[in-house]
């Protein structure tokens, strides 16, 4: 019987939402955006980055969808709260034997389902736009992924927030002002602090999909979206507690505190993990920068020839470097200074078949091998591991380094400086993926240069 009552509640709530002029405004807004912005009526004037990836067209639609849908949902939630003060269609459920939890679930799903149906239709339209665009890759699974991870958490969060605010605030107009102020504040001020963890729309997350490398920083993306999915769910449970209606079973209402608190704690935990990942990377960059500064005044040798044997793996690689090094300074070098990515481990370092003692300070390798002025020596170094991309250009501003935004102003491509796999490899010298005598970073007014004859095998 309770299941039948729940279905009836969902049916009537959905019916009332679909009768609202705000819901029709939402549909007209999406149609207008699709026909005016997403559909390129003149394919000869299409900008390349608008169709370059399978994610390009759906993401442009989702940026608008998440913002516009959030505004409409808050309006509808406040309108429902206003009408609830009057006797109307839903009044019958207040005197029926349906618990507060199921009653509220019916109300939530009644709001949620009509919008989700429109969202699904919108994503299908994006797939068809991709199909009819020449040179535009098509991948329906990408659209499904964005629906589940981009649109769904935002919809659940804004629905839960709207309902709990309307439960806590007596007057619907005040609720509407609070929610509208939150949307403005979130859109204007919460997109960048703490690397976007406060932005419920995830507008600055790296979200592009490439057929070659897939999603950039997928772990960070899922962590951030998971925060708002869990937070929205906790809001829905908390809203049940503040429902002003006698419970079907006395004392049962307090049991909603457990899942509400659990989801809140999980959301906070994911948020802390997300922020800590960036804080750890920031500390690494600060440490690498300080290490460069400490060794700046130490005399550097020059690499005359460098033979590199490269062996790729899944996400790691191993390599052997044979280096011919010369001291071009006028004084004897008591130690040799080399630079290597801190994510790479040195397995062997020898000269003329003899192992040389050395120690490391992050990216700096100090080799206990004196070198007289003009003297040459040959080193053989075997190393392996994963590239630490935080070493890349530690001289640039940290905010610019971590920002996923690009000059095109379109998708957030994310920033990767190293790709290692069995299929392809992309490594740049600034990552110090091979040993070098002069660091490829400019932290002081003057910078040394090193001209080397390279061989890559």
C-alpha positions, 0 to 999 in steps of 0.5 A: 500500500505504501508503494502505491501511495509513493507512486501516486505522490510522485505522479501528482508532484510531477504533474504539478511541476509539469504544469508550472510555467517555470517548467515550460520556461526551462524547456523554451530556454534550452530550445533557444540555447540549442537552436541559437548557440549549439547548432552551427547553422553555417558549418563553414564558420565553425570554430575548430575548438567548438567541435574538436572533441566528442566532449566539445558540444555537450560541454558547451550545453552543460555549462548553460544547463547546470546554471539555468536548471539551478535557477528554475529548480529553486524557483519551482521549489519556492513556488511549491512551498508557497502553494503548500500553505493553501489547500490544493491537489497535494493536500490529500497526501497529508491525511493519508497513511504515508510516512514522512520519508515516503511523502518527502521522497515523492515530492523530491522525485516529483521535482527531480524526474521531469527535469531529468527527463528533459536533461536526457533529451537534451544530451541526446540532441547533443549526440545528434548535433555531433553526428551531423557535424563533419569532422566532429567525433561522436561518442554517446558514452561521453554524453552519458558520463557527463549526464551522470557525473556533471548534471546529476550531482548538480540537480540533486544538490540544488534540489536538496538545498532548495527543499531544506531552505524552504523547510527551515525558512517560513516565508517562501519569498525569503527562501527564494531570496536566500537561494538566489543570493547563494546562486549569485555568490556561488557563480561569482565568488566560489568557482576558484577558491580551494581549486573549485571544491566550493563550486557546485557546478564544477565549472572550472574542473578539467572536463574534456575527453580526448580519444587519445588520452581520455579524461584529464585528471579524472580522479580529481573530477570525480572527487569534486562531483562526488562531494556535491552528490553526497551533500545534496543527498544529505540535504534531502534527508535533513529536509525530512527532519524539518517537515512539519507533518506528524510522522506515521510512526512516532519516534521514527523521524530521528532515524533520518539523522543517521543517513543525513549525517553519514552522507554529510561526513562522507562529502566533507571527507571527499572534499578534504581529500580533494583539497589535500591533493592540491596542497600536497602538490603545492608543497612539492612545487615550493620545495622544488623551487627552494631546492633550485634556489639553494644550488643556483650559485654552485658551479655547473658542468656541461654535457657534451654528448648524451646517449639515452636508451628509452624503454616505455611501460604502462604508466612508467618508463625506464632509461639508461643515460650515457653522458660525457661531462666536462668541467668548463670552469676555472676551478675544480669541482669537488662534486658534480651537480645533476638534475633529474625528475624527482619521480624517477629513481636512480638504480645505478650511477657509475663511471668507468664501471665503478659505482659512484656515491651520490645523494639527492635533494628532490630533483638535485643529484649530488655526485661525489666525483671531483672534476678538474678544470677542462677535465672530461668524465663519462657517466652511466645512469640507469633510472626508472619510475613515474614522472612528477609533473609538479616540477614543470616550470616551478618559476611560474605562478602556482595559480596559473599552473593549477588553473585548467583554463586555456586561452581559448576560453572554451572547454577546460582541457586540464594541464598535463605535461607528460604522457607515458604509455606503450602506445605513445609518449610525450615528454618535454625537457622542462620535466627533466625526464633525463639527467641534465647538468643545467636546470631548464628553469629560470629563477634568477636574472641570469640563466646558464645554457648547455649545448649537447649532442643528443642520441635517443634510442 
